[in-house]
Amino acid sequence: MSIVNCDTSAVDNAVRVHVSTAGQPLHRLAKVRRLQGLSRRVVARRLKTEVAQLKEQEQPTSDMPLSRLYEWQRVLEVPVAELLVEPDDPLSAPVLERARLVRVMKTVLAILEEARELPVRRMAETLVDQLTEMMPELEGIGPWHAVGRPRRRDELGVAAERRLSDDVFLDIID
């Protein structure tokens, strides 16, 4: 690229700014999402976007409009400052505490969902009540998703068994 009739100090400043931010993490959306116990699919649904696009946005070096960052903040239910803090800085105590309580609530709800014995159900219900008393916003949290049994390392998932039409590969060839 050539630059003609241009103030070199402006170009030097632009290059310095670009170089200083190149490759430097801008946010930690993925880390906060995982701490909140949310899957990419759930966040993508709430943000009304595709999982692939969400995955790109989660890259620490991805640059996005401030409005999109505020959408993430709304979905993750954390202060925007927690999304922008330097990656070496730990999350604030309230955000870490909330993330821990969300994980505990998900576990308790999963136990409640699977429990057959009355004493175990009562204990899980008591824990749910105590957790929502401590943090009322945990009211809408759901249990961990448990579908079927975990696969062994040598087993393929259902997606591997699906047959794709030959039309799928035409776009790749073109």
C-alpha atoms as one frame of an Amber mdcrd trajectory, in Angstrom:
protein
   0.000   0.000   0.000   1.384   3.417  -0.867   0.580   6.709   0.800   0.757
   9.830  -1.318   0.689  13.469  -0.072   0.043  12.523   3.520   1.171  13.974
   6.827   3.669  11.382   8.079   3.082  12.202  11.756  -0.575  11.240  11.383
   0.442   7.989   9.683   3.015   7.236  12.401   0.388   7.821  15.119  -2.132
   5.629  13.320   0.429   2.849  12.924   1.498   3.076  16.566  -2.091   2.845
  17.758  -2.770  -0.076  15.434   0.390  -1.927  16.455  -0.131  -1.348  20.173
  -3.636  -2.802  20.062  -2.930  -5.542  17.515  -3.206  -8.919  19.152  -3.877
  -7.407  22.563  -7.011  -8.777  24.265  -9.912  -6.323  24.284 -12.416  -8.285
  26.359 -13.076 -11.591  28.080 -16.548 -12.520  26.934 -15.825 -16.254  26.685
 -14.383 -16.464  30.194 -17.333 -14.648  31.768 -19.820 -16.733  29.727 -18.235
 -19.954  30.996 -18.182 -18.672  34.583 -21.876 -17.854  34.306 -22.531 -21.445
  33.246 -23.983 -20.467  29.865 -23.367 -22.396  26.675 -22.586 -20.697  23.382
 -25.889 -21.959  22.018 -27.868 -20.314  24.834 -26.025 -16.998  24.469 -26.398
 -17.091  20.673 -30.141 -17.627  21.058 -30.431 -14.727  23.513 -28.352 -12.467
  21.262 -30.331 -13.637  18.207 -27.186 -14.624  16.312 -25.493 -17.730  14.956
 -23.112 -19.753  17.138 -20.295 -19.296  14.584 -20.647 -15.502  14.744 -20.769
 -15.653  18.535 -17.588 -17.732  18.568 -15.841 -15.029  16.505 -17.040 -12.316
  18.874 -15.695 -14.287  21.830 -12.152 -14.109  20.472 -10.367 -11.822  22.970
  -8.916  -9.706  20.153 -12.192  -9.216  18.259 -13.281  -5.631  18.010 -17.009
  -4.955  18.177 -19.311  -1.975  18.519 -20.064  -0.780  22.020 -23.764  -1.483
  21.455 -22.959  -5.175  20.911 -20.861  -5.240  24.073 -23.853  -3.880  25.995
 -26.006  -6.682  24.531 -23.450  -9.186  25.857 -23.522  -7.421  29.217 -27.319
  -7.760  29.362 -27.196 -11.494  28.522 -24.317 -12.277  30.912 -25.782 -10.063
  33.652 -22.451  -8.567  34.708 -21.167  -4.996  34.733 -19.604  -3.915  31.422
 -16.384  -3.105  33.254 -16.004  -6.805  34.064 -16.016  -7.603  30.352 -13.329
  -5.027  29.549 -10.847  -5.553  32.373  -7.351  -6.568  31.348  -7.100 -10.371
  31.116  -4.444 -10.558  33.827  -6.747  -8.902  36.339  -9.097 -11.246  38.165
 -12.832 -10.728  37.964 -14.292  -8.705  40.798 -15.431 -10.555  43.895 -19.181
 -10.003  43.273 -18.981 -11.396  39.739 -16.978 -14.428  40.858 -19.389 -15.005
  43.737 -22.393 -14.807  41.419 -20.779 -17.227  38.967 -20.102 -19.686  41.776
 -23.661 -19.435  43.078 -25.051 -19.950  39.561 -23.032 -23.156  39.231 -24.167
 -24.361  42.676 -27.798 -23.586  41.804 -27.516 -25.506  38.521 -26.075 -28.486
  40.372 -28.772 -28.407  43.062 -31.514 -28.172  40.416 -30.000 -31.117  38.530
 -30.011 -33.140  41.767 -33.621 -32.118  42.426 -34.585 -33.123  38.906 -33.027
 -36.594  39.237 -33.739 -37.349  42.906 -36.236 -40.131  43.557 -35.902 -40.400
  47.344 -37.983 -37.958  49.393 -35.163 -36.939  51.808 -32.860 -36.037  48.910
 -35.644 -34.032  47.215 -36.374 -32.151  50.458 -32.700 -31.331  50.939 -32.390
 -30.092  47.346 -35.560 -27.977  47.709 -34.175 -26.468  50.919 -30.929 -25.621
  49.143 -32.852 -23.990  46.272 -34.795 -21.877  48.787 -31.625 -20.851  50.612
 -29.795 -19.971  47.404 -32.667 -17.847  46.078 -32.868 -16.132  49.458 -29.160
 -15.279  49.188 -29.444 -14.167  45.563 -33.002 -13.669  44.238 -31.910 -13.478
  40.576 -31.062 -17.191  40.741 -34.809 -17.817  40.525 -34.753 -18.259  36.735
 -31.677 -20.505  36.554 -32.166 -23.969  35.083 -30.362 -27.226  35.864 -27.327
 -28.497  34.007 -28.389 -30.194  30.809 -28.044 -33.947  31.047 -29.002 -35.830
  27.913 -28.286 -39.506  27.715 -25.010 -40.845  28.981 -21.527 -39.422  28.421
 -19.714 -40.800  25.382 -16.482 -42.693  25.675 -13.470 -41.314  23.820 -13.784
 -43.971  21.117 -17.507 -43.294  20.460 -18.855 -40.947  17.809 -21.753 -38.604
  18.485 -25.131 -38.621  16.729 -23.943 -35.896  14.352 -21.311 -38.277  12.955
 -24.012 -40.808  12.100 -26.172 -38.354  10.106 -26.087 -38.585   6.339 -25.450
 -35.338   4.489 -26.774 -34.703   1.010 -24.229 -34.239  -1.760 -25.507 -30.655
  -2.238 -23.760 -29.618   0.959 -20.368 -30.050  -0.643 -21.180 -28.101  -3.831
 -20.645 -24.763  -2.088 -17.229 -25.864  -0.896 -16.103 -26.850  -4.386 -17.220
 -23.562  -5.971
